[in-house]
Amino acid sequence: MDRREVLRVSSLILGYSLTAGTAAALLGGCKADTARDWIPRTISNKEADLLAEICETILPKTDTPGAKDALCHRYIDEMVTNFYSDDEKNNFKSDLKLFDDKSKEKHSKIFIALNSNERESILGILSDEAKNSQRSDKNKSHIFSTIKQATISGYFTSEVGAKGGLCEFLPVPGPFKGCIDYSTVGKAYVL
Amino acid sequence: MPNFIRGYGYQGGGSREGWGRYIAEANYGRDLKEALSNPGDWGFSITAFGECLPYHENKISLNREVLDIYGLPTLIMDAEWKTNEKEMRKDMTAAGAEMLEAAGLKDVKTFDDGGNPGLGIHEMGTARMGRDPKTSVLNKWNQVHSLPNVFVTDGSFMTSASCVNPSLTYMAFTARAANYAVEELKKGNL
């Protein structure tokens, strides 16, 4: 990553660069709709099912909650709805097809019909693609990168993700202690 | 001796990388979650803030050729860094690195991102304070020279954008201007 870009953004928000839509969503307080009868606003129901499985493959449920528990796919639909231009929305929807295209090519099935190993292999192919495309065109975000950064930011900014045990949630970090035993720090870090 | 006038300051600190550090990486799945469950490496950075001298040529004006959706004129912002600011930036960069290295930090890298006027967020200037109505808009009480019943107490009275946070100074000048306005009202001068 471009060091200058990292430093610039780090002084602004979080310490890493995000695409404009994701950063806007994060700063704009984007959050997933937790309603029982949720219906996606920009993507179709089918696309939402696919997206949920992609997110879950990126952050699977282990002894801590997964991306589906944190409703990352809903977060992403919300993000795309509110923070993407019409062109970006269309691109997002058409790029999403890549996951099924690759799955059919490799396993003759759509992505959600694959087992978890096969799903991971598809993500492997697409993450390599994302790496290469980042090198060739810094201004365009590959669909894998878009979904990954939105999954991670959606996860850690959700209550389930923040309190699920992956990190220690400290809404207010508390007093400043200048000298403490390092072993007492644990994995506490805050957004 | 530095070849610029006025001064600058630094702001910064250290922190550990959070969950954002793996966003650009290609990993995913259990490995990613495992990695994310621990805080990342330490980093430390400082950023310098310097004063921009009060150049008359740095100005804003109304563009009556291009109107906004309400039919009002739009703004032309015409400002640049000049030699003093550019020389100051070199000194900020070198002195910052020198301090960090003297403090024992390793792998110190410097950068200068240009920092266009306006990115300091605290808007200052354009209705500058001064004694001469020919060269300034406000008198020493934040009062418009030609319109005694108008006081301007935001950052526009400042002649230069200094290197420190100006908000408390705005507040102090506002209190001072309001006090003056009330006293002048009582005297029947306003």
Interface residues (C-beta under 8 A of the other chain):
Chain A: M1 R3 R4 L7 R8 S10 S11 L14 G15 Y16 S17 L18 T57 I58 L59 P60 T62 T64 E120 L123 S127 D128 A130 K131 Q134 S145 K148 Q149 I152 S153 F156 G165 L166 C167 K187 A188 Y189 V190 L191
Chain B: S15 R16 E17 G18 W19 G20 R21 Y22 I23 A24 A26 N27 Y28 G29 R30 L32 K33 L36 S37 N38 P39 G43 S45 T47 K109 F111 D113
